[in-house]
Amino acid sequence: MRKIYFLSALMVILLAFGQQAHGFTGPGGSGMGGPMMQSPLVAGSDGTAYVASMNTSGLSSGSITSNITAITSSGAKQAISVSGMVKSLVIGKDTSSKDTLVAVTMIAPTTATTTSGPATVLSFISLPFNQSATPVSVTLEGMSMSEPVFVNGYVYVTTTRMTNTTGTQGMTSYLYIIASNGAVAQYSY
């Protein structure tokens, strides 16, 4: 049963990373797999654009990272790196009304014996950032995740995780309410 669960998790990772790396989004578009998948992008209230891209230098070692680049309207650039592949970006105000960027990343399991599948990580980055910025990261249970919603200083997100209790497989869903300082409230439903 562990092998089946691990193989299922591995397939999810390969499909997710393959779509990002090769730009396949399904039938109906140009080329073999459809239109190129675009990089996550969001703009701040000051007009600065934040674009995520996968750093391909770590692919051979299995250490996947992404770069988040801030590009101002005058063309000035700053970049920071986060672990994993960025799936989405969202901007909101933290509890002290400071602009904050949230990067949602997927991180692959680290060993062949890991049965928990890929991890979903939210990284909070105060804006504007510089190259020495250190994100506050929170790891969530579950492989699939909703688009995050940033309201009143908190990020709301749901995830779903496969469970295996005494030979019975099922799904458990969670609602997370996360503060920009990393404090987490988790509710299953």
VENSUL-V345287 format. One record per backbone hydrogen bond with DSSP energy under -0.5 kcal/mol. CO is the residue of the C=O (numbers start at 1). NH is the residue of the N-H. If there is no record, write none. Layout:
CO/NH  CO/NH
This chain:
1/5  2/6  3/7  4/8  5/9  6/10  7/11  8/12  9/13  10/14  11/15  12/16  13/17  14/18  15/19  16/20  17/21  18/22  19/23  26/29  30/34  33/25  33/26  40/52  42/50  44/47  48/44  49/71  50/42  51/69  53/67  54/56  55/58  55/65  56/59  58/61  58/62  58/63  59/62  62/64  64/84  65/55  66/82  67/53  67/69  68/80  69/51  69/71  70/78  71/49  72/75  76/72  78/70  80/68  82/66  84/86  85/106  88/104  90/102  92/100  93/153  94/97  98/94  99/127  100/92  101/103  101/125  102/90  103/105  103/123  104/87  104/88  105/121  106/85  107/119  111/114  119/107  119/121  120/140  121/105  122/124  122/138  123/103  124/136  125/101  130/133  133/135  135/137  136/124  138/122  140/120  144/160  149/151  149/156  151/154  153/180  154/151  155/178  156/149  157/176  158/146  159/174  160/143  160/144  161/172  163/170  164/166  165/168  167/169  168/165  170/163  172/161  173/189  174/159  175/187  176/157  177/185  178/155  179/182  183/179  185/177  187/175
